[in-house]
Amino acid sequence: MVKPEILDIEIKVNSIETYDRQQYFNLMGDFLEKGERAGMPVEVRYIFRCEGEEVCRGHKIILLDWEFNETIRNIIRDKQEPADVERKIRENFFNLMQEKELYFIMGTHFTYGTWMITGIFYPEKNSRNQSNLSGF
């Protein structure tokens, strides 16, 4: 678990198509069988420093989180223009996160060993949360 100091967010809208669950897994199966990379409809990378680490040079790491994917699907259903999708994602995953006590749950890719954000934990900011979570 990492407590980030968020510097920016990079958003790439690859598609505004939504698939039902079976279509998605069928598509993934085809890509995985051929050994090709399957592009995600929207990619978000947080640009951050590890809070309290003066020597941290900074990171740009992709967010791969179930809650994020479902939020994106809901945004795409509501917004039909890529610019609107990007604006709403920035609002939800950058602007609003500035008001939260944000933590990244980190993991590595099983094949490549590259770091990923596999989950986000974002309780409301207050002095009680800060003292209770200081052990992370």
C-alpha positions in Angstrom: 0.0 0.0 0.0 1.3 3.4 -1.0 0.1 6.9 0.1 0.6 9.0 -3.1 1.1 12.7 -3.6 -0.8 13.0 -6.9 0.9 15.3 -9.4 -1.4 14.6 -12.4 -3.4 12.0 -14.2 -3.0 10.7 -17.8 -6.3 9.6 -19.5 -6.4 7.8 -22.8 -9.9 7.1 -24.2 -9.4 4.2 -26.7 -13.0 3.4 -27.2 -16.5 4.4 -26.0 -17.9 1.0 -26.8 -19.4 -1.0 -23.9 -19.7 -4.8 -24.0 -21.8 -7.1 -22.0 -19.8 -9.5 -19.8 -19.9 -12.5 -22.2 -18.8 -10.4 -25.2 -15.9 -8.9 -23.2 -14.6 -12.4 -22.1 -15.1 -13.7 -25.7 -13.0 -10.8 -27.0 -10.4 -11.3 -24.3 -10.2 -15.0 -25.1 -9.5 -14.3 -28.8 -6.7 -11.8 -27.9 -5.2 -14.1 -25.2 -5.2 -17.1 -27.6 -3.3 -15.1 -30.2 -0.9 -13.7 -27.7 -2.0 -10.1 -28.6 -2.5 -7.3 -26.2 -6.1 -6.3 -25.7 -6.6 -2.6 -25.3 -8.8 -1.3 -22.5 -11.5 1.1 -23.5 -10.0 3.7 -21.2 -6.5 3.8 -19.7 -5.7 5.9 -16.6 -2.2 6.4 -15.3 -1.6 8.3 -12.1 1.5 10.5 -12.0 2.6 10.7 -8.4 5.3 10.7 -5.8 5.3 8.6 -2.7 4.3 10.9 0.2 7.1 11.5 2.7 9.7 10.2 0.3 11.9 13.2 -0.6 14.1 11.0 -2.8 11.2 9.6 -4.8 11.7 10.6 -8.4 8.0 10.1 -9.2 6.0 7.4 -10.9 3.5 7.0 -13.8 1.5 3.9 -13.1 -1.6 2.4 -14.7 -4.8 1.9 -12.7 -6.3 -1.6 -13.1 -9.2 -1.8 -10.7 -12.6 -3.4 -10.9 -14.4 -0.4 -9.4 -12.6 1.9 -11.9 -13.7 -0.3 -14.8 -17.4 -0.3 -13.7 -17.3 3.4 -13.2 -15.9 3.9 -16.7 -18.7 1.7 -18.1 -21.3 3.9 -16.4 -19.6 7.1 -17.6 -19.5 5.8 -21.2 -23.2 4.9 -21.0 -24.0 8.4 -19.9 -21.5 10.4 -22.1 -21.1 9.7 -25.8 -18.2 12.0 -26.6 -14.6 11.0 -25.7 -13.9 14.5 -24.4 -16.9 14.3 -22.1 -15.7 10.8 -20.9 -12.2 12.2 -20.2 -13.6 15.2 -18.4 -15.8 13.1 -16.1 -12.9 10.6 -15.4 -10.7 13.6 -14.4 -13.4 14.9 -12.1 -13.9 11.5 -10.4 -10.4 10.1 -10.3 -8.3 13.3 -10.0 -10.2 16.3 -8.7 -12.3 14.4 -6.1 -9.3 12.3 -5.0 -7.5 15.5 -4.0 -10.2 15.8 -1.2 -9.8 12.3 0.0 -7.2 10.4 2.1 -5.9 8.4 -0.9 -4.0 5.1 -0.8 -3.0 2.9 -3.7 -3.0 -0.9 -3.4 -0.1 -1.9 -5.6 0.8 -5.2 -7.3 3.0 -6.4 -10.1 2.2 -8.0 -13.5 2.7 -11.8 -13.2 4.7 -12.0 -16.4 6.6 -8.7 -16.7 7.0 -7.7 -13.0 5.9 -4.1 -13.7 4.1 -2.3 -11.0 0.3 -1.6 -11.3 -2.3 0.1 -9.1 -4.7 -2.8 -8.5 -7.0 -0.9 -6.2 -7.6 2.5 -4.6 -8.7 3.2 -1.0 -10.0 6.7 -0.4 -11.7 7.5 2.9 -12.7 11.1 3.8 -9.8 13.2 5.1 -9.9 13.9 8.8 -7.4 13.6 11.7 -8.9 10.4 12.9 -8.3 8.6 9.5 -4.7 9.9 9.5 -3.9 8.5 12.9 -5.7 5.1 12.3 -4.0 4.5 8.9 -0.5 5.6 9.8 0.6 2.0 10.0 0.1 1.5 6.3 
